[in-house]
Structures are given as C-alpha cells and as structure tokens.
Amino acid sequence: MLRRASILALAALLSTASGASYAETPAKRAAVSFAAVFDIYLGGLKLAEMRVDASRQGTDYDAEADLITAGALGVFYTAGFEARAQGSVAAKGWQSASFAADSYDSNKRQSLEMRYGARGPSVLTAKPPFKPKPWQVDPMAQTGTVDPLTGAVAALSAQPRERLCQRTVEIFDGRRRYRIELGKPEAAGEAEVLCPAVYERIGGFKPKKMKEPTFPFRMWFAPRADGLWEISRAAGDTPFGTATMVKRTPPS
C-alpha cells in the first residue's frame, strides 16, 4: 500500500534540496514563483503525478502541492496528498511558518498541521492522532528543520548555477526526520548540471529501516532563458526500485 509516509518520502528524496543562505537579489527573489508538473516513475512504471505551485511577496512565500497515483497503478489504486506551506526566505535561509497536509487512500485519510517557531516545530496536530511508537521522536525537539514542501520549493525554484549543489537541509515531516545532502557538481555538459546527493534517515523510523539509513540519488538542472537554472529531472534508488521524477515541460 502506498501510504502517506511513502508518498512524502519519495517526493522528498527526489525533489528536496537546501535552504542554504545566499545574498538576495531581485532576480533571485522573483525566481521563487513557479508552477510545474512532474511525473514520478518507479522501476520504469509511472507511479504518480505531482503539481507544485509557489509564489512570493517580499520575503514571504506560499506553496501548494498535490500528488495522485497515475499510470497503471492509478487504474487499480488511488492515493495521494495535498499540502500547503508558508514561510519566509532571508539571508540566513528558508524558514517554515506553517505546514498542512491531507493524505488519503481507499482505506484511510490522515491530516497533519504543523506550526513553527524560531527554532523549529512548535505545534503539531494530527487527525486521527498518530499511534505511539517506541521509535518515535519528539516533534518539538526537531530544531533547525523545515517541512517537506518548503524543502521541495527550495530545490525546484530556479537559482544561479553556482548555488545548485553542495547544500544540506534537515527535514521533519511530522513523524520522521531526515537529511538531504547535495555534493560537489559533476560534469554533465554545458546544457546540464548534475548534483549527486544522499538521503539520510535520522529518527522516527522503524529500527529495521535504520539498518540502511542512506540512499544516494541524483539531480539534473538545466538553464533557463533568464540565465537561472532549474531542476529538469531526478533519480534515486529506493527499497522498491529506481525512482525517477521528470518535469513534464522543459525549463522556460
């Protein structure tokens, strides 16, 4: 069954990058606004479609995303999620203010809301409430984290070429904490930049999942007409096979 955690983790593994700090310019501020659709494949079969919309006014951003099963899987099974995040961007990086997600499948619907203070989550509400687990982490102790959608927006927004790789972000999705690290860029030709990356589980996962806490993946970025670069595709190995995310239309 494709549960909420699996959906969010797959999208995060493929699309999340850093809220690393950088100097603000008008071009970089404008680059945060975008709308895109991505097709997600697992083992060569289309698994889902994901839409992401983000806009910004001054230093504040508002982002929405939804994902639904598609392809052969969508014929026999329907699942997905809708999410919204709000926050701000400053020289010190991305800061979540709120995150809400509603996930569903044929058997269950789960809602989650998180509010953030200066250091991290300050309020978490889940409906129905999460069942206690021996390996669970304290949501209020996840300082220095952003929500999954904010992390995705940081990656999907167009950026200068020199800011694409060598970044790190800490993410908490309401139950699980994980880290995304992008390494040094690798040669991929003038038309693309390849950033090797690692997804690392930190806490809130079942003990058997912590036996293999890291998964490598890759992100490819392509240039736009305005000189900024944005993601064109990503791929990584998961316990279920190779997952790939492809932007449906080429960078504009």
C-alpha positions in Angstrom: 0.0 0.0 0.0 1.3 3.5 -0.9 0.9 5.2 2.5 1.3 8.9 3.3 4.9 8.4 4.5 5.9 6.6 1.4 4.5 9.3 -0.8 6.1 12.2 1.0 9.4 10.4 1.4 9.5 9.6 -2.4 8.8 13.1 -3.3 11.3 14.5 -0.8 14.0 12.1 -1.9 13.7 13.2 -5.5 13.0 16.9 -5.1 14.3 18.2 -1.9 17.4 20.5 -1.6 18.7 23.1 0.8 17.5 26.3 2.3 21.1 27.4 2.3 21.8 31.0 2.8 22.7 33.3 0.0 22.7 37.0 -0.9 19.3 38.3 -2.1 18.9 40.0 -5.5 15.7 41.0 -7.4 16.3 38.1 -9.9 16.7 35.5 -7.1 13.5 36.8 -5.3 11.5 36.5 -8.5 12.7 33.0 -9.2 10.8 31.6 -6.2 7.5 31.9 -8.1 6.8 29.0 -10.4 4.3 26.3 -11.3 5.3 22.9 -12.6 4.0 19.3 -13.0 6.2 16.3 -12.5 5.8 12.7 -13.5 7.1 10.1 -11.0 8.2 6.7 -12.0 9.2 3.6 -10.0 11.0 0.8 -11.7 10.2 2.3 -15.1 6.4 2.4 -14.5 4.5 5.6 -13.9 3.6 5.9 -10.3 2.2 9.3 -9.7 1.8 12.9 -10.9 2.9 15.9 -8.7 1.9 19.5 -9.1 3.8 22.3 -7.3 2.9 26.0 -7.2 4.8 28.6 -5.3 4.6 32.4 -5.1 6.4 35.0 -3.1 5.7 38.6 -1.9 8.8 40.2 -0.4 10.4 37.7 1.8 7.3 35.6 2.4 6.4 32.5 0.3 3.3 30.4 -0.1 3.4 27.0 -1.7 0.9 24.3 -2.6 1.4 20.8 -3.9 -0.7 17.8 -4.7 0.1 14.3 -5.8 -2.1 11.5 -7.1 -1.4 8.0 -8.3 -1.3 7.6 -12.1 -0.5 5.3 -14.8 -1.1 1.5 -14.4 -1.1 2.0 -10.6 -3.8 4.6 -10.8 -6.2 2.2 -12.6 -6.3 -0.2 -9.6 -5.4 2.0 -6.7 -6.0 5.7 -5.8 -3.9 7.5 -3.2 -2.4 10.9 -2.9 -1.9 14.0 -0.8 -2.5 17.8 -0.8 -0.1 20.0 1.1 0.5 23.7 1.7 3.4 25.5 3.3 4.1 29.1 4.3 7.2 30.8 5.5 9.9 33.3 4.7 13.3 33.5 3.0 16.1 35.7 4.2 19.9 35.8 4.0 20.1 33.0 6.7 17.9 30.7 4.6 14.4 29.2 4.4 12.2 29.3 7.5 8.9 27.3 7.7 6.0 29.1 9.4 3.2 26.5 8.8 2.7 23.2 7.0 -0.6 21.3 6.4 -1.0 18.0 4.6 -4.0 15.8 3.9 -3.2 12.4 2.6 -5.6 9.6 1.6 -6.1 6.2 0.1 -9.0 3.9 -0.3 -8.8 2.9 3.4 -7.7 6.0 5.3 -7.4 9.7 5.4 -4.8 11.5 7.5 -4.5 15.2 8.2 -1.5 16.9 9.7 -0.8 20.5 10.7 2.5 22.0 12.0 3.3 25.5 13.2 6.8 26.7 13.6 8.7 29.0 16.0 12.1 30.5 15.5 13.9 27.1 16.1 11.5 24.6 14.6 8.1 23.0 15.1 6.1 24.4 18.0 2.7 22.9 17.4 1.7 19.6 15.8 -1.9 18.4 15.3 -2.8 15.1 13.6 -6.3 13.8 12.8 -6.7 11.0 13.6 -3.9 11.2 16.2 -0.7 9.3 15.5 -0.4 6.0 17.3 2.5 6.0 19.7 5.6 4.0 18.6 8.7 3.0 20.5 10.9 4.7 18.0 9.0 8.0 17.7 10.8 11.3 18.1 9.6 14.4 19.9 8.3 16.8 17.3 9.1 19.8 19.4 12.7 18.8 19.6 13.3 18.9 15.8 15.1 22.2 15.8 16.7 23.5 12.6 14.3 21.6 10.4 11.9 22.7 7.6 8.8 21.0 6.3 8.9 18.7 3.2 7.2 21.1 0.9 9.5 24.0 1.9 12.4 21.8 1.1 11.0 20.9 -2.2 10.4 24.5 -3.1 14.0 25.4 -2.3 15.1 22.7 -4.8 12.5 23.4 -7.5 12.9 27.2 -7.6 15.3 28.5 -10.3 18.8 29.5 -9.0 22.2 30.7 -10.2 24.4 27.8 -11.4 26.9 28.3 -8.6 24.2 27.6 -5.9 22.8 24.4 -7.3 25.0 21.8 -5.5 26.9 21.5 -2.2 23.9 22.1 0.1 22.3 20.4 3.1 18.8 20.6 4.7 17.2 19.0 7.7 13.5 18.0 7.2 10.8 16.8 9.6 7.6 15.5 8.1 5.6 15.3 11.4 6.9 11.9 12.4 10.2 11.3 10.7 13.4 13.4 10.5 15.8 13.0 7.6 18.6 14.9 6.0 19.3 15.7 2.3 22.9 16.4 1.3 24.0 17.6 -2.2 27.6 17.1 -3.0 30.0 18.7 -5.5 28.7 19.1 -9.0 29.7 16.6 -11.6 30.3 17.2 -15.3 27.1 16.8 -17.3 27.8 19.1 -20.3 27.0 22.7 -20.9 23.3 22.1 -21.0 23.1 20.3 -17.6 24.5 20.3 -14.1 24.4 17.1 -12.1 24.3 17.2 -8.3 25.0 13.9 -6.6 23.0 13.7 -3.3 22.3 11.5 -0.3 19.0 11.0 1.6 19.8 10.0 5.2 17.2 8.9 7.8 17.9 10.5 11.2 15.0 9.5 13.5 11.4 8.4 13.8 11.8 5.3 11.5 11.3 1.7 12.3 14.6 0.0 13.6 14.7 -2.2 10.5 14.7 0.8 8.3 17.6 2.4 10.2 19.7 -0.6 9.2 20.0 1.0 5.8 19.7 4.7 6.6 21.1 6.3 3.5 20.1 6.3 -0.2 22.0 8.0 -3.0 20.2 9.9 -5.7 21.0 12.4 -8.4 19.5 15.8 -9.5 19.9 17.3 -13.0 19.5 21.0 -13.6 19.1 22.9 -16.9 19.4 26.6 -17.8 16.5 28.9 -18.5 16.4 31.9 -20.9 17.0 34.3 -18.0 20.3 32.7 -17.0 19.0 30.9 -13.9 18.9 27.1 -13.6 16.1 24.8 -12.5 15.6 21.1 -12.0 14.7 19.0 -15.0 14.8 15.5 -13.5 16.0 13.5 -10.6 16.6 9.8 -9.9 17.4 7.6 -7.0 17.4 4.1 -5.7 14.7 3.1 -3.2 13.9 -0.2 -1.4 11.2 -0.6 -4.1 13.4 0.1 -7.2 14.8 3.1 -9.0 12.5 6.2 -8.7 12.6 8.9 -11.3 11.0 12.3 -11.3 10.8 14.2 -14.7 9.5 17.7 -15.2 6.7 17.4 -17.8 7.7 20.5 -19.8 11.3 21.8 -20.4 12.6 24.7 -18.4 11.4 28.0 -19.7 
